[in-house]
């Protein structure tokens, strides 16, 4: 990540916004329509990627 930021700043002169938008694959659904098994996998996926 550090290298990506450095290369961006080097090329464009600045970085205005950065967002961590990693996710997991699967069906797209509203949170209230997500079954318990799918919802339970989200914190596990975040912990593995941190």
C-alpha positions as CSV (number, residue, x, y, z in Angstrom):
1,X,0.0,0.0,0.0
2,X,2.8,2.4,0.9
3,X,4.4,1.9,-2.6
4,X,1.1,2.5,-4.3
5,X,0.6,5.8,-2.5
6,X,4.2,6.8,-3.2
7,X,3.8,6.1,-6.9
8,X,0.5,7.9,-7.1
9,X,1.9,11.0,-5.4
10,X,5.0,10.8,-7.7
11,X,2.9,10.7,-10.8
12,X,0.0,13.0,-10.0
13,X,1.6,15.2,-7.3
14,X,-0.9,14.4,-4.5
15,X,-3.5,11.9,-3.3
16,X,-6.8,13.5,-2.3
17,X,-8.8,10.4,-1.2
18,X,-8.0,6.8,-0.4
19,X,-10.6,4.2,0.6
20,X,-10.3,0.6,1.6
21,X,-13.2,-1.0,-0.2
22,X,-12.2,-4.7,-0.1
23,X,-15.1,-7.1,0.1
24,X,-16.0,-10.7,-0.3
25,X,-17.6,-12.4,-3.3
26,X,-21.1,-13.7,-3.4
27,X,-24.6,-12.6,-4.0
28,X,-25.4,-8.9,-3.6
29,X,-28.2,-8.2,-1.2
30,X,-29.4,-5.5,1.2
31,X,-28.1,-6.0,4.7
32,X,-31.6,-6.8,6.0
33,X,-32.0,-9.5,3.3
34,X,-28.6,-11.2,4.0
35,X,-28.8,-14.6,5.6
36,X,-26.9,-15.2,8.9
37,X,-24.2,-17.4,7.3
38,X,-23.2,-14.7,4.8
39,X,-23.3,-12.0,7.4
40,X,-21.2,-14.0,9.8
41,X,-18.4,-14.4,7.2
42,X,-17.8,-10.6,6.9
43,X,-15.9,-10.0,10.2
44,X,-13.8,-13.2,9.5
45,X,-12.9,-11.9,6.0
46,X,-11.9,-8.5,7.4
47,X,-9.7,-10.0,10.1
48,X,-7.8,-12.2,7.6
49,X,-7.1,-9.2,5.4
50,X,-6.0,-6.8,8.1
